[in-house]
């Protein structure tokens, strides 16, 4: 069954590619004033980002703003690689880390739309190791590690994973000692020598941080979902995302590992040096991205992409699941993904959490500009994005700063994007 399904998917992807060659062209552009933005105000983005570079707070950055399906602003500043002196370019490739989660979530929703799973299904239906899980409960009276292990009250569901309410962390919870012993701490898995399913099954045997559905805990949820996609589809996650999302949307520079011929476009990673300024650092993860072992496709943090590629993906979501004549999802599925599912479990910032995205519920609670219904997320290397359906806006911020402790560049970018609007589609 899975082989036949995989063959049908591959054939469909080829037919899409043959039928829509124009999609591979550059994204449509528009003069800012045509789409209700100000050229003068958009120029402030570049000026501020250049200031960040000049002051040593960022090494290089690419910013993109699209409205009404057209790119109104795209600019690069700083350096791609200080070792060579190469300037940053708009087609630079970035490690997008947790921005991978959005594509994995869409992959799950594709299978949902095809009737191959339900969001309320227990994960154990597809991955038997999750039929019976446990939870580590802090217990100061307990000798040794300071926690006790109890059975989960119920099975974890696919929706729990999509919303980060399964109780699963990145191994930094009460039972951190067991995660460390199992080699499962931290989000980076691209250097692992075995497929992701090996680690997901090992994870299932460890006690989680909270009972399913009782707490919002950020962790390996989308790695589990990525493996779920592999089990249900009969394809690797990389092949499924390529066949069903990136190739149909002409996202030619989005992949789990870096093709050799594109090595010169990979942005250097910066860190904050002793003087408080950004400086290029030796990234131990780079070898894994560039050379392998190329076996572990991490659905939560593994992809590489460019600003324009990621904008294609976001434009598809912003337009209700379709872009350039390619239908990836139904508008109702996109709607379901981008409304709040978590309520107070996600906190009191005015945002909720949907199926992979923060979602603005109350404008003003966070003190940032935006619109009710906007949604987005970010990545460990200080990349970020959001979509504002009311304003028909897509914004992408790409840089490589790890860790990004103390940086306010993302918040500045958000403010600068919204101040560039001179014709609001949502003004009361």
HELIX and SHEET records of a PDB file:
HELIX    1   1 UNK A    2  UNK A   19  1                                  18    
HELIX    2   2 UNK A   21  UNK A   24  5                                   4    
HELIX    3   3 UNK A   32  UNK A   35  5                                   4    
HELIX    4   4 UNK A   39  UNK A   54  1                                  16    
HELIX    5   5 UNK A   97  UNK A   99  5                                   3    
HELIX    6   6 UNK A  100  UNK A  113  1                                  14    
HELIX    7   7 UNK A  123  UNK A  125  5                                   3    
HELIX    8   8 UNK A  128  UNK A  130  5                                   3    
HELIX    9   9 UNK A  158  UNK A  162  1                                   5    
HELIX   10  10 UNK A  176  UNK A  182  1                                   7    
HELIX   11  11 UNK A  196  UNK A  204  1                                   9    
HELIX   12  12 UNK A  221  UNK A  233  1                                  13    
HELIX   13  13 UNK A  237  UNK A  241  1                                   5    
HELIX   14  14 UNK A  242  UNK A  246  3                                   5    
HELIX   15  15 UNK A  260  UNK A  265  5                                   6    
HELIX   16  16 UNK A  286  UNK A  291  1                                   6    
HELIX   17  17 UNK A  307  UNK A  318  1                                  12    
HELIX   18  18 UNK A  331  UNK A  337  1                                   7    
HELIX   19  19 UNK A  343  UNK A  346  5                                   4    
HELIX   20  20 UNK A  409  UNK A  419  1                                  11    
SHEET    1   A 8 UNK A  86  UNK A  87  0                                        
SHEET    2   A 8 UNK A  70  UNK A  81 -1                                        
SHEET    3   A 8 UNK A  60  UNK A  67 -1                                        
SHEET    4   A 8 UNK A 393  UNK A 399 -1                                        
SHEET    5   A 8 UNK A 384  UNK A 388 -1                                        
SHEET    6   A 8 UNK A 375  UNK A 378 -1                                        
SHEET    7   A 8 UNK A 358  UNK A 360 -1                                        
SHEET    8   A 8 UNK A 351  UNK A 353 -1                                        
SHEET    1   B 2 UNK A  94  UNK A  95  0                                        
SHEET    2   B 2 UNK A 304  UNK A 305 -1                                        
SHEET    1   C 2 UNK A 134  UNK A 138  0                                        
SHEET    2   C 2 UNK A 147  UNK A 151 -1                                        
SHEET    1   D 2 UNK A 270  UNK A 272  0                                        
SHEET    2   D 2 UNK A 278  UNK A 280 -1                                        
SHEET    1   E 2 UNK A 322  UNK A 323  0                                        
SHEET    2   E 2 UNK A 326  UNK A 327 -1                                        
END                                                                             
